[in-house]
Amino acid sequence: MKTTSTRLPVWGSSLALTLFATAMPLAAQSPAAPTDEVESSLHPWVVPAPRAAETYFTNLKDGGTYESPFVARFGLSMRGLVPAGETAGRAGHHHLLVNQDLPLDFERPLPFTDQYIHFGKGQMEMVVDLPPGKYKFRLLLADQGHIPYFVYSKPLNVTISKQNKDVTPASVQGPARVELLSPADRETVKGPFRVQFHASGYNVSHVSPKMADTGHFRLTMERAGRRPEVIDFTAGQTETWLNPPAGDYSLRLEMISNTDAGKVLSATRTSTVSVAAR
């Protein structure tokens, strides 16, 4: 899938974010009131998350120091993704707030400025290409009309120590792929445990809008002597909580096309996890 790079200034030409994002237009009509959460009955092993809905950064730390350009990755609990302009339950799309507090009015659409970066295609990451300085980042989920949900991250304060102008954003982002962020390969866990997905260069969406150039995650878990357990995250989820029986499992994550009859767009190598008895 071809990715478009757009350079946007922040507060003027001295600051810039290199984005792999194109904001979608505002919805033409008022959004319907959301009525449901992410499906929790996908599979007997899927259990409710022991936390509130929130967005977060999966690879950045508060107080961290980085050299730009670098990739900022987005996580989402208890909700799914869907492109702007589309509605699917309480799914939404990410926004990055740069040196901005949360809006005072959660009933008004987020503005289209360089300090409110919209990821209206269902993206899970961006390439940050800022000059040295201190910055505050915050993620905020919003609906099809860019009206924010009460689903957001804690403020993340980072220091950019150096801007490497000879490094291209494309080389930092790498090829399009999916990754299983957790659990780590060969890790031993106790249920319930969180499984985190990530997509680089792919747009994630609830399947119901059947949007072109989008996909959803599928997780396959296998153990010796048993049939494979296949879980399709059709509501655009980017993480899940699982509580399987104790044992040794192999895991494989795939990105499945939402429009091309189950076509596999990308897949991880098989990893292993041991689930200890509770």
N, C-alpha and C positions, 0 to 999 in steps of 0.2 A: 504494500500500500504506500502510495507516495505521500510524503509528509511535507507540509509547507512551512517554511521558516519565515517569521515576521518579526522585524525589529521595531520595538516600541520605545519611545523615550519616556523616562520617568522624571518629572519636574524639569524637563529641558534636555538639551542634547548631551549634557555631561553624564547622564545616567541612562542606562538602557537595559531592557530585559529581552533576551533572545528567546522567543516563545515558539513552541511547536503547538500552536493553538490558534484557532480561528473562532471568534465568538459568533454564535448563531443569533438570528434576529429575535426581537421580543415577540412573544406569542400575541396573536391578533385578538385574543379574547381573554377574559379573566379566567384564572385557573379554577378547576373544580376542586372542592375541598377533598384532601386526601383522606382515605378511609382505612387503609391497611398498612401493615408493616411488611418487611421482607418475609417471604414465606418461610415458616419454621417447620413445615411438614415435608420437606424435600426427601428425607430419608430418616429411618429410625435412629441413626447415629447422630443426626444434626440436632443440637439442643439450643435453647435460647442463650444468647450472650449474657454473661453476668456483668453487664455494664450498660450504661446509657448510650444512645446514639451519639456519635461524635466523629469528627474528622481529625486527622493527625498526619504528621510527617513520618514516613517509615524509615528514612535513612539520615535524617538530620537531628542533631541534638541541640537543646537550648544551651546557649553559651558557647557553641562550637565555633571554630575558626576554619575557614575554607578559602581555597583559591578558585577564582572563577576563570572559565565557565565550569559549572558543576550542575548535576541533576538533582532536582528536588522531587521526591516521590510522595504521592498522596495515598493515605489509607482512609477507610471508611467503615465504621461499625454500625450494625443494625439497620442499614439502609442499602439501596442499590443505586447504580448509575443509570441515567437515561439522558440523551442529548437535549439541549435547550430546544424549546418549541414543542416538546413531546411530553406527555404525561403518562405515568404508570405507577399508580399507588402513591407512595411517598418517596419514590426514587427522585434523584436530582442530579445536578452536575456541580463540579468543584469551581470555586473562585479563590484566588490568592489575593489577599490584602497586603499591600506593601506599605509599611509605616502608617497603617491606619487602624483605628480601633473598630470594634464592631459597630454596625449602624445603630443609631438611636431608634429608628423606626423600622421594624421588621415587616411592615405591610407595604413598603414601597420597593420597587425594583432597584437592584444595585446599579450604580452608574457604570457607563462604559468610559472609564478613564484609565490612565496608565498606572494608577494605584489600586485599581480593582480589575484584576486579570481574569477573564472568563475562559473556562475550558468547556465550551458548549458542544463539543463533539463526543464527550465521554472519556477524555484523556485522564491518565493517572499520573502524569509527570510533566515537568517542564525543565528546560535548560536555563539556568540563571547566569547571566553574563553582566555582572555589575562591577564597577570600579571599587577599589578599596574603601572601606567604611563600615559603620555599624548599621544594621537593619533589623526591623521587626517584621516578621512574616506571620500571617494567620490564614488558615483555611476556613471557608464558609460554604456550606451546601445550600443551593437554591433550586427553586422549581423551574418549570418550563418558561415562566415569564420573568425569571431572574429575581423573584421575590424570595428572600432568604428564609430557610427553615431555622429552627433553634437547634441547629446541628453545626458545630464549629469546633475548632481546635483551640488549645491554649496558645497564647502568644509565644513565638519562637524568636529569640534574639540571637543573631549570628554576627560574626565579624568576618568580613572579606579582607584577607591580608594582601592579596595580590591578584591582578587581572592579567591573565596570560593571553595576550592579543594574538599570538601565533597559534593558539589552539582553537580549532573550529568546534562549534557546538555539536555538529553532526558526529565528530569523532568522540565526543564525550558521551553522547547518548547511545551510540553503537547501533547494531542492527535491530530490526523489529523482532521481538521475542516475548515469551512469557516466562515468569519465574515463580518458584515456590519459596517465599521468603521465610516462612516458618511452618512447621518445625524444621530444624536443620537436618541435613543428611546424617543418619546414624544416631540421631538424638533419642534419648529415652524420656518419655513423657508419661504423665498420669492424666486420665480423663476427669472432667472435660478439658480439652486444650484447644488453643486457637490455631487456626490454619490461615495464613495470609498469602494472598495472590498478588501478582503484579504483572502489568502489561506495558512494554515499551514499544511505541510505534503502532499500537492498536487502540481502537476506541471501544470502550465497554458500554453495553447497554442492556436494559431489560429487553426481552425478546418481543414483547407485544407490539411495539411500534414497527417492527420489521424494517429497521433503518439500514440502508446500504452502508457498507464500510464499518459495520459494528459487529461485535461478537460477544459471547459470554463464556465464562469459565466452566470447565468440566473437570472433576477430580475422580480418578479411578484409584481404588485401594484394593490390593490383593494380599492374601495370606495363603500359605501352603494348604492344599487340600480343600479349599473353599472357592466358590464362584467369586468373580470380581464384583466389588461394590462400586457402582457408578453413580455419581451425584452431579446433576446438571444445575448450575446456579443461574437459572433463567430470569431471575429478577434483577440481574445486574450486580449481584453481590461481589465484593472483592475480598471478603474474608468469611470464615465460618467457625463455629465451635463444634467440635466432635467429641463423642463419648462412646467409642467402639469397645468391644470386648478386649481384654488383655491379649497380647500376642505381638508377633513381628509382621510388619506390613511393608509392602512396596507401594510407593505413591507416584502418580504421574498426573501432571496438570496439563490441560489443553485449552486452547482458545478455539471456540466453535463459532462458525459464521452464523449470523442471525438471519441470513437471506438465502444461503446456498445449501439447503438440504443437509445440514449437519457437517459441512466441510470443515476439516481441521485446518486452521490457519497457522497454528504454531503449537509446539508441545515441548515439555521439559524432558530431560533425561529422567530415568527412574531413580528415585531416592528411597531410602529405607528409614523406618521409624519403629521403635519398640514401645508398645503401650504397656506400662507396668500395671499389675493388679492393684486395685484400689483398696 
